[in-house]
Amino acid sequence: MNNLMMILAVLMPWLFFVLFILLCAKLVSWARQRRTSAIAFGVLVQMLLPDPKAQLTIEAVAESKQQVKKQQDENGKPLDDQLD
């Protein structure tokens, strides 16, 4: 019994690795078929995992908002529409 537990302990990381690869392959096939379960899983993972570049993302969004505000006049209409 002790030998069986030792063999299982040695093979456990490989078992997890193979199961992870199979899970990834299944998710890729779902994503190619545009199934909602793959999209839901992706959204869930995105919500739960931290964003390592959160500060850069916030700065990029703030810059794009400033650029949009510069392109608008005081009435809130885009300047491109007034040229026509």
C-alpha positions as CSV (number, residue, x, y, z in Angstrom):
1,M,0.0,0.0,0.0
2,N,2.9,2.3,0.8
3,N,4.5,1.7,-2.6
4,L,1.2,2.5,-4.4
5,M,0.9,5.8,-2.6
6,M,4.4,6.7,-3.5
7,I,3.8,5.9,-7.2
8,L,0.6,7.9,-7.1
9,A,2.5,10.9,-5.5
10,V,5.1,10.7,-8.2
11,L,2.6,10.5,-11.1
12,M,0.2,13.1,-9.7
13,P,1.9,16.2,-11.3
14,W,1.9,14.5,-14.7
15,L,-1.8,13.6,-14.3
16,F,-2.7,17.2,-13.5
17,F,-0.6,18.4,-16.5
18,V,-2.4,16.0,-18.9
19,L,-5.8,17.0,-17.5
20,F,-4.9,20.7,-17.9
21,I,-3.8,20.1,-21.5
22,L,-7.1,18.3,-22.2
23,L,-9.1,21.1,-20.6
24,C,-7.3,23.7,-22.8
25,A,-7.9,21.7,-25.9
26,K,-11.6,21.4,-25.1
27,L,-11.8,25.2,-24.4
28,V,-10.1,26.0,-27.7
29,S,-12.5,23.8,-29.6
30,W,-15.4,25.5,-27.9
31,A,-14.0,28.9,-28.7
32,R,-13.6,28.0,-32.3
33,Q,-17.3,27.0,-32.4
34,R,-18.2,30.3,-30.6
35,R,-20.0,28.5,-27.8
36,T,-21.2,30.6,-24.9
37,S,-19.6,28.3,-22.3
38,A,-16.1,29.2,-23.6
39,I,-17.0,32.9,-23.5
40,A,-18.4,32.6,-20.0
41,F,-15.3,30.8,-18.8
42,G,-13.1,33.5,-20.3
43,V,-15.1,36.3,-18.6
44,L,-15.0,34.4,-15.3
45,V,-11.2,33.9,-15.5
46,Q,-10.8,37.6,-16.5
47,M,-12.8,38.7,-13.5
48,L,-11.0,36.5,-11.0
49,L,-7.4,36.8,-12.1
50,P,-5.6,40.1,-11.4
51,D,-4.5,42.3,-14.3
52,P,-0.7,42.7,-14.1
53,K,-0.8,45.9,-16.2
54,A,-3.8,47.5,-14.5
55,Q,-2.1,50.9,-14.1
56,L,-1.1,51.0,-17.8
57,T,-4.6,50.1,-18.9
58,I,-6.1,52.8,-16.7
59,E,-3.7,55.4,-18.1
60,A,-4.5,54.3,-21.7
61,V,-8.2,54.7,-21.1
62,A,-7.8,58.1,-19.5
63,E,-5.6,59.3,-22.5
64,S,-8.2,58.1,-25.0
65,K,-11.0,59.9,-23.1
66,Q,-9.0,63.1,-23.1
67,Q,-8.4,62.8,-26.8
68,V,-12.1,62.4,-27.4
69,K,-12.9,65.4,-25.2
70,K,-10.4,67.5,-27.2
71,Q,-12.1,66.6,-30.4
72,Q,-15.6,67.6,-29.1
73,D,-16.7,71.2,-28.9
74,E,-18.6,72.8,-26.0
75,N,-22.0,71.4,-27.3
76,G,-20.7,67.8,-27.1
77,K,-20.8,67.3,-30.8
78,P,-17.7,65.8,-32.5
79,L,-15.8,68.3,-34.6
80,D,-15.7,65.9,-37.6
81,D,-19.5,66.2,-37.9
82,Q,-19.4,70.0,-38.2
83,L,-17.1,70.0,-41.2
84,D,-19.8,68.6,-43.5
